Amino acid sequence: MDLIQLAVPFFILAMALEFLYGRVRGKQSYRLNDTVNSLSVGVISTIMDLLRLGFATVVFAAVAKWMGVSPWSMDSAWQWVAAFVAYDFCYYWKHRFGHEWRIMWASHVAHHQSEEYNLSTALRQTGTDYIGFVFYLPLYVAGLPAAAVLTVGSLNLIYQFWVHTKHVDKLGSLEWLLITPSNHRVHHARNPEYLDKNYGGVFILWDRLFRTYQEELPDRPCVYGITTGLHSWNPLWANFHVWLETAQLAWRTRSWRDKLTIWFRSPGWVPADLEQPKSPDWQAPKFDPAVDGWTKGYVFLQFWIVTLVSIWTLAVQNELARPIVIALFVWMVCSLWIIGAFLEGRPFARKAESLRLASCLMAAGVLAVAFPAEYAVASVVIATYAGVSVLALLLRRNPATGPSPEVIG
């Protein structure tokens, strides 16, 4: 059972409570641009399921059948406990290689780009992970049913949500057993002494056993984000920039050996015949382009509309024609890209938004004419949404004319 979808309302409520708590205590850990970008990356990760066809499950089921594996009955509590612990052990190794191999870091990097640390960071998940599933193959070979793996995997991810907060201090003896907010803050920090530590999902025991544990030090406050910085609110760039960078390095190097092995090297490794990168400034100021209040309010509302559309589409995708599902997927991705452009103060954002809203009006017209019975209500809703959004754009007299790259320390 996939429990993630059921947990989404609780995730949203928890983020709202954390925001209010930080506001009241004067220890705010949210910035609108950073939070919207994290959640946009998370939405893209979620709607990628509209394009996937359960490839990993098909492969694993075929391998288990070919090997003649007898599935566990899952009738006993100890089987579920064993499955939960075994899943976390596999997750540790997947997560560790996600930091040690470029081909996996290219996907996992999306989770580490936020320069803030709050519950929205937990939902910042990659949309390009097509390799990590192999680390769970041993579970299927051992006889765990696919449904059981999905269930314990969902529980593992749900547990990880709450540890993405700055408002919970160290938890005493639990620090020796479990992943806690304290030792997971270390994992997300870009301080040199904290890099590539604390990989566990639920249990910190694996890190202690395999010597990848690092305690959060009282005199070394965590600085969050990736060492090179993302410097963008574009959720597509967030997903693909390391893939592109690695492909460029592989193309430019003259060594055929390096063209292949670079994908399985450390993310910081560069072929010897190419220019070596300068050491990144892990204390660089945060990326924070200045935009006005209208822009912030507009993109905030648009983001949540796109989020509601994504939840609805995932829920009813089997009832919709495939072309409509694909069209909705493209619309959502483009919408999130434009939202990022607004937050960066890009001059083209307003024109791109106008085209997006025009496409909504056209879609409403097509539905009303071609499918008057099936999509009458949908066409009215879409037309109303687009019309109100266009009115909001027209009422904005002085739109931002370009990016204002202010940063904060």
C-alpha positions in Angstrom: 0.0 0.0 0.0 1.3 3.5 -1.0 0.7 5.6 2.1 2.3 8.8 0.7 -0.9 10.1 -0.9 -2.8 9.6 2.3 -0.2 11.6 4.2 -0.2 14.6 1.9 -2.9 16.6 3.9 -0.9 16.0 7.1 2.3 17.2 5.4 0.6 20.4 4.4 -0.9 20.9 7.9 2.5 20.3 9.5 4.2 22.8 7.2 1.6 25.4 8.1 2.1 24.7 11.8 5.9 24.9 11.5 5.5 28.2 9.7 3.3 29.7 12.4 5.6 28.4 15.1 8.6 30.0 13.5 6.7 33.2 13.1 5.6 33.3 16.8 9.0 32.4 18.1 10.9 34.7 15.8 12.9 31.8 14.3 11.4 31.6 10.9 12.9 28.9 8.6 10.7 29.6 5.6 11.2 31.9 2.6 8.5 32.0 0.0 10.7 31.6 -3.0 12.8 28.8 -1.6 9.7 27.0 -0.3 7.7 27.3 -3.5 10.7 26.0 -5.4 11.1 23.0 -3.1 7.4 22.2 -3.4 7.5 22.7 -7.2 10.3 20.2 -7.4 8.2 17.9 -5.3 5.2 18.3 -7.5 7.2 17.4 -10.6 8.5 14.3 -8.8 5.0 13.3 -8.0 3.4 13.9 -11.4 6.2 11.9 -13.1 4.1 8.9 -12.0 1.7 9.9 -14.8 4.5 8.9 -17.3 5.9 5.9 -15.5 4.5 2.4 -16.1 5.7 0.6 -13.0 9.0 -0.5 -14.7 10.8 -1.4 -11.5 7.9 -3.5 -10.2 7.7 -5.4 -13.5 11.4 -6.1 -13.5 11.5 -7.2 -9.9 8.5 -9.5 -10.2 10.0 -11.1 -13.3 13.3 -11.7 -11.6 11.7 -13.2 -8.5 9.5 -15.5 -10.7 12.5 -16.5 -12.8 14.5 -17.4 -9.6 11.5 -19.4 -8.2 11.4 -17.3 -5.1 8.6 -18.1 -2.7 7.0 -14.9 -1.3 6.6 -14.3 2.4 3.1 -14.6 3.8 3.5 -11.3 5.8 1.1 -12.8 8.4 3.4 -12.2 11.3 4.5 -9.0 13.0 8.1 -10.1 12.9 8.0 -10.3 9.1 6.9 -6.7 8.9 9.5 -5.6 11.3 12.2 -7.5 9.4 11.0 -6.0 6.1 11.1 -2.5 7.6 14.6 -2.8 8.9 15.8 -4.5 5.7 14.3 -1.8 3.6 16.2 0.9 5.6 19.4 -1.1 5.2 19.0 -1.0 1.4 18.0 2.6 1.6 21.2 3.4 3.4 23.3 2.0 0.5 21.1 3.6 -2.2 21.4 7.0 -0.4 25.1 6.6 0.1 25.8 5.8 -3.5 23.5 8.7 -4.3 26.2 10.9 -2.9 29.2 9.0 -4.2 28.3 8.3 -7.9 27.6 11.2 -10.3 25.0 9.1 -12.1 23.0 8.9 -8.9 23.9 12.3 -7.5 22.5 13.8 -10.7 19.1 12.7 -9.4 19.5 13.0 -5.7 21.0 16.6 -5.9 17.5 18.0 -6.2 16.7 17.1 -2.6 19.8 19.0 -1.3 19.5 22.3 -3.1 17.3 24.2 -0.6 19.3 26.8 1.3 16.6 26.6 4.1 15.8 23.7 6.3 12.2 23.0 7.0 9.4 20.5 6.4 9.0 21.7 2.8 12.6 20.5 2.2 11.4 16.9 2.8 9.0 17.1 -0.1 11.8 18.3 -2.5 12.2 15.0 -4.3 13.8 14.2 -7.6 11.9 13.5 -10.8 14.7 11.7 -12.5 15.5 8.7 -10.4 15.5 5.7 -12.7 18.5 3.9 -11.3 18.0 3.7 -7.5 15.4 0.9 -7.7 18.1 -1.7 -8.2 19.2 -1.3 -4.6 15.9 -2.9 -3.5 16.3 -6.0 -5.7 17.6 -8.1 -2.7 14.3 -7.6 -0.9 12.4 -9.2 -3.8 15.0 -11.9 -4.1 14.5 -12.6 -0.4 10.8 -13.1 -1.0 9.2 -9.9 0.1 6.0 -9.3 -1.9 5.9 -6.1 -4.0 3.0 -4.7 -1.9 5.0 -5.2 1.3 8.0 -3.4 -0.1 5.8 -0.5 -1.2 4.2 -0.3 2.2 7.5 -0.3 4.3 9.0 2.1 1.7 6.1 4.5 2.2 6.5 4.3 6.0 10.2 4.9 5.6 9.6 8.1 3.6 6.8 9.3 5.9 9.2 8.9 8.9 11.8 11.0 7.1 9.4 14.0 6.7 9.5 15.1 10.3 13.2 15.2 10.7 13.5 18.1 8.3 13.1 20.8 10.9 15.4 23.3 12.8 12.9 23.5 15.7 13.7 20.2 17.4 17.0 19.9 19.4 18.9 16.8 20.1 16.8 13.9 21.5 19.2 12.3 24.0 19.6 8.5 23.7 17.5 8.4 20.5 20.4 10.0 18.7 22.2 6.6 19.0 19.4 4.6 17.3 17.3 6.8 15.0 17.6 9.4 12.4 16.6 12.6 14.2 16.3 16.3 13.2 19.8 16.9 14.6 21.7 14.3 12.8 19.7 14.8 9.6 20.5 18.5 9.7 24.1 17.4 9.4 23.3 15.4 6.3 21.8 18.5 4.6 24.6 20.8 5.6 27.4 21.9 3.2 29.9 22.6 5.9 33.1 20.7 5.0 33.0 18.7 8.2 29.4 17.7 7.5 29.6 16.6 3.9 28.4 13.1 3.0 27.4 12.0 6.4 24.3 10.4 8.1 22.7 8.5 5.2 20.2 6.4 7.1 16.5 6.8 6.5 15.1 5.7 9.9 18.1 4.2 11.7 21.4 6.0 12.4 22.9 2.6 13.3 24.1 2.0 9.7 26.1 5.2 9.7 27.7 4.3 13.0 28.5 0.8 11.8 29.9 1.9 8.4 31.6 5.0 9.7 29.6 7.7 8.0 28.2 9.2 11.2 28.8 12.8 12.2 27.3 14.5 15.2 25.9 18.0 14.9 28.5 20.3 16.6 27.3 23.2 18.8 30.1 25.5 17.5 29.5 24.6 13.8 26.0 25.8 12.8 24.7 24.0 9.7 24.8 25.9 6.4 22.3 24.3 4.0 22.3 23.7 0.3 24.7 22.3 -2.3 28.3 23.5 -2.3 28.1 25.1 -5.7 24.7 26.6 -5.1 21.7 26.2 -7.5 21.2 30.0 -8.1 17.8 29.3 -9.7 14.1 28.8 -8.9 13.6 26.8 -12.1 12.4 23.3 -11.1 13.4 21.8 -14.4 17.0 23.1 -14.0 17.0 21.8 -10.5 16.3 18.3 -11.9 18.7 18.3 -14.8 21.6 20.6 -14.2 24.0 17.9 -12.9 22.9 15.5 -15.7 23.8 18.2 -18.2 27.1 19.2 -16.5 28.2 15.5 -16.4 27.3 14.9 -20.0 29.3 18.0 -21.0 32.4 16.8 -19.0 32.1 13.4 -20.6 31.9 14.9 -24.1 34.8 17.3 -23.6 37.4 14.9 -22.0 39.7 13.2 -24.5 40.0 10.1 -22.4 37.6 7.4 -23.4 38.0 5.8 -20.0 37.0 9.0 -18.3 34.0 9.4 -20.6 32.6 6.3 -19.0 33.9 6.3 -15.5 33.0 9.9 -14.8 29.4 8.7 -14.2 30.6 6.5 -11.4 33.0 8.9 -9.8 32.5 11.4 -7.0 30.4 14.4 -8.0 33.4 16.7 -7.4 35.8 14.7 -9.6 36.8 16.1 -13.0 38.9 14.4 -15.7 42.6 15.4 -15.5 42.7 16.9 -19.0 39.9 19.4 -18.2 40.1 22.6 -16.1 39.8 21.8 -12.4 37.0 23.6 -10.6 37.8 26.1 -7.9 36.9 25.2 -4.4 33.3 26.3 -3.8 32.6 28.9 -1.1 30.3 27.0 1.2 29.6 30.2 3.1 28.4 32.1 0.1 25.2 34.2 0.7 21.8 32.7 -0.1 20.2 33.1 -3.5 17.4 35.6 -3.0 16.3 37.7 -6.0 14.1 40.6 -5.0 10.5 40.6 -6.3 7.6 42.7 -5.2 4.6 41.7 -3.1 2.2 41.3 -6.0 4.5 38.8 -7.7 4.9 36.8 -4.4 1.1 36.7 -3.9 0.4 35.8 -7.5 2.8 32.9 -7.7 1.8 31.6 -4.3 -1.8 31.3 -5.4 -0.8 29.9 -8.8 1.4 27.3 -7.2 -1.4 25.9 -5.0 -3.8 25.8 -8.0 -1.3 23.7 -9.9 -0.8 21.5 -6.8 -4.6 20.9 -6.6 -4.7 20.1 -10.3 -1.8 17.6 -9.8 -3.6 15.9 -6.9 -6.8 15.6 -8.9 -5.0 14.4 -12.0 -3.2 11.6 -10.1 -6.5 10.6 -8.5 -8.5 10.3 -11.8 -5.8 9.6 -14.4 -7.3 6.1 -15.2 -10.6 7.8 -16.0 -9.1 10.3 -18.4 -8.0 9.8 -22.0 -4.3 9.5 -22.3 -3.8 12.7 -24.5 -5.6 14.7 -21.8 -3.3 13.2 -19.1 -0.2 14.1 -21.1 -1.6 17.6 -21.8 -2.2 18.2 -18.1 1.3 17.0 -17.3 2.9 19.4 -19.8 0.6 22.3 -18.5 1.7 21.6 -14.9 5.4 21.5 -15.7 5.2 24.7 -17.8 3.2 26.4 -15.0 5.8 25.6 -12.4 8.6 26.7 -14.7 6.9 30.1 -15.2 6.3 30.4 -11.5 10.1 30.0 -11.0 10.7 32.7 -13.7 8.4 35.1 -11.8 10.4 34.5 -8.6 13.6 35.2 -10.4 12.2 38.4 -11.8 12.7 37.3 -15.4 11.5 39.8 -18.0 9.9 37.0 -20.1 7.8 35.6 -17.2 4.8 37.9 -17.9 4.7 37.0 -21.6 5.1 33.3 -20.9 2.3 33.5 -18.4 0.1 35.3 -20.9 0.6 32.4 -23.4 -0.1 29.9 -20.6 -3.4 31.5 -19.8 -4.3 31.9 -23.4 -3.8 28.1 -23.8 -6.2 27.6 -20.9 -8.9 29.7 -22.6 -8.3 27.7 -25.9 -8.6 24.4 -24.0 -11.8 25.6 -22.4 -13.2 26.5 -25.8 -12.2 23.1 -27.4 -13.8 21.2 -24.5 -17.0 23.2 -24.7 -17.3 22.7 -28.4 -16.0 19.1 -28.9 -17.2 17.5 -25.7 -20.2 19.6 -24.4 -21.6 16.8 -22.3 -18.5 15.3 -20.8 -16.6 18.4 -20.0 -19.1 21.2 -19.7 -18.2 21.9 -16.0 -14.5 21.6 -16.7 -14.6 24.1 -19.5 -16.4 26.6 -17.3 -13.9 26.1 -14.4 -10.9 26.5 -16.7 -12.3 29.6 -18.5 -13.0 31.2 -15.1 -9.6 30.4 -13.7 -7.9 31.8 -16.8 -10.1 34.9 -16.9 -9.4 35.8 -13.3 -5.7 35.2 -13.8 -5.6 37.4 -16.9 -7.5 40.2 -15.0 -4.8 40.0 -12.2 -2.1 40.4 -14.8 -3.9 43.4 -16.4 -4.3 45.1 -13.0 -0.6 44.8 -12.4 0.6 48.2 -13.8 4.4 48.0 -13.0 5.6 44.4 -13.5 9.2 43.6 -12.7 11.5 44.4 -15.7 14.4 42.1 -14.8 16.0 40.0 -12.1 17.4 41.8 -9.1 20.0 39.4 -7.7 19.9 40.4 -4.1 21.4 37.9 -1.7 21.1 37.4 2.0 23.6 36.1 4.4 
